[in-house]
Amino acid sequence: MKTVRVYVWSGRDPALTLPARDQFVETLRRNGLGSTGFVELPRPLASPKALESLWAEMPTGGATHALVLTRQFEQTQGGMHFIRYEAVLWDAATRQLVWLGKLASAASYDPLMTGPRPHDADKRAERLAADLLRGLERDGFFTLNGQAPRDAKGEAIGPTWLPLELR
């Protein structure tokens, strides 16, 4: 797998909406996984059939898989906003879901605002992409050549560590 089309339902998480989503896509590309498009979904997909319909609506641009991120859970604790995502990989050739992963993100949060502060969105987008690549590599769907995912400066991107378990 070298190229995917990305579909995201994030509930308007600044890390996965413009302009930070470009950092997510660029981090994937920089580390060897190209993206032929990024589709922000107005609601979660109800089934693999819904994904198949979306896939058929647009030219694939050479992508062989769809990568779908769906926000599952949010919690605010101690000035931080924690978000958990489910990530699935769909193989267009077999029309099957072939991978499932869980990702998490932690953002600064102002309780008087309606969501996470956008000032750290670029870094969170980069970390989400790196955690996604690690999961795909761990399960044999992608190869990082034994290295950690890299940021725009060439530095290793560490994994996301959360002080609580998101269910």
C-alpha positions in Angstrom: 0.0 0.0 0.0 1.5 3.3 -1.1 -1.4 5.6 -1.6 -4.7 6.2 0.2 -7.7 8.5 0.0 -8.5 9.8 3.5 -12.0 10.3 4.9 -12.5 12.0 8.2 -15.3 12.7 10.6 -13.8 14.7 13.4 -16.6 16.9 14.7 -14.6 19.9 13.6 -11.5 19.0 15.5 -9.0 21.7 14.5 -6.3 19.0 14.0 -8.2 17.4 11.1 -9.8 20.5 9.5 -8.2 23.2 7.4 -5.5 24.4 7.7 -4.0 21.8 10.0 -5.3 18.8 8.0 -2.7 19.7 5.4 0.0 18.9 8.1 -1.7 15.5 8.6 -1.6 14.7 4.9 2.0 16.1 4.5 3.2 13.9 7.4 1.8 10.8 5.8 3.4 11.8 2.5 6.8 12.7 4.0 6.9 9.2 5.6 6.0 7.3 2.4 2.2 7.1 2.4 0.7 9.3 -0.3 -2.8 10.6 -0.2 -4.9 11.2 -3.4 -7.5 13.2 -1.5 -8.9 14.3 1.8 -12.7 14.2 2.4 -14.2 15.8 5.4 -17.4 14.0 6.2 -20.5 15.8 7.5 -21.3 12.7 9.7 -19.8 9.3 10.5 -20.2 6.7 7.8 -23.0 4.2 8.6 -21.5 1.2 6.9 -18.8 -0.1 4.5 -21.5 0.3 1.7 -21.6 4.0 2.4 -17.8 4.2 2.0 -18.0 2.2 -1.2 -20.6 4.7 -2.6 -18.3 7.6 -1.7 -15.3 5.8 -3.3 -17.3 5.4 -6.5 -18.3 9.0 -6.7 -14.7 10.4 -7.3 -11.8 9.2 -9.4 -9.4 7.3 -7.2 -6.3 9.1 -8.4 -4.4 5.8 -8.1 -5.3 5.1 -4.4 -5.9 1.4 -3.6 -7.2 1.9 -0.1 -9.5 4.3 1.8 -8.3 5.4 5.2 -11.3 6.4 7.4 -10.9 8.3 10.7 -14.0 8.7 12.9 -14.1 10.5 16.2 -15.4 8.1 18.9 -15.0 9.8 22.3 -14.1 13.1 23.9 -13.2 14.0 27.5 -12.0 17.2 29.2 -9.9 16.9 32.3 -7.6 19.3 34.0 -7.5 21.8 31.2 -6.8 19.2 28.5 -9.2 17.9 25.9 -8.7 14.2 25.0 -10.1 12.8 21.7 -10.2 9.2 20.6 -10.4 8.2 17.0 -11.1 4.9 15.3 -9.1 4.4 12.1 -10.0 1.8 9.5 -8.4 0.8 6.3 -10.6 -0.4 3.4 -9.2 -2.3 0.5 -10.9 -1.2 -2.8 -10.0 -4.4 -4.6 -11.6 -6.7 -2.1 -14.3 -4.3 -0.9 -13.3 -5.3 2.7 -12.2 -3.5 5.9 -8.7 -4.9 6.4 -7.4 -3.0 9.4 -8.7 -1.3 12.6 -6.7 1.0 14.8 -7.3 3.4 17.7 -5.7 6.8 17.8 -5.9 9.5 20.5 -5.1 13.2 20.7 -4.6 15.6 23.6 -5.2 19.3 23.1 -5.1 22.4 25.3 -8.7 23.3 26.1 -10.4 26.4 27.5 -13.7 25.4 29.2 -15.3 28.6 28.1 -14.7 27.7 24.5 -16.7 25.1 22.5 -13.7 22.9 21.8 -9.9 22.5 21.7 -7.8 25.5 21.2 -6.5 25.6 17.6 -3.0 26.8 18.4 -1.6 23.3 18.7 -3.6 21.8 15.8 -0.6 21.4 13.5 1.4 19.5 16.0 -1.6 17.3 16.9 -2.3 16.6 13.2 1.4 15.6 12.8 1.2 13.3 15.9 -2.1 11.7 14.7 -0.5 10.9 11.3 2.6 9.5 13.0 0.6 7.3 15.4 -1.5 6.1 12.4 1.7 5.1 10.5 3.0 3.3 13.5 -0.2 1.3 13.8 -0.2 0.4 10.1 3.5 -0.7 10.4 2.9 -2.7 13.5 0.2 -4.7 11.8 2.1 -5.2 8.5 0.2 -2.8 6.2 3.0 -0.2 5.8 6.8 0.0 6.3 8.7 2.8 8.0 12.0 1.0 7.4 12.6 0.7 11.1 12.5 4.4 11.7 10.1 6.6 13.6 7.9 8.9 11.6 9.6 12.3 10.8 8.4 15.8 11.1 9.1 18.6 8.6 12.5 19.3 10.3 13.5 15.6 10.0 13.1 15.0 13.7 11.4 11.8 15.0 7.8 12.3 16.1 7.1 10.6 19.4 4.0 8.6 20.1 1.0 10.2 21.8 0.9 9.4 25.5 -2.3 10.1 27.4 -2.6 10.1 31.2 -5.9 8.3 31.0 -7.6 5.4 29.2 -10.2 6.6 26.6 -12.9 4.0 26.0 
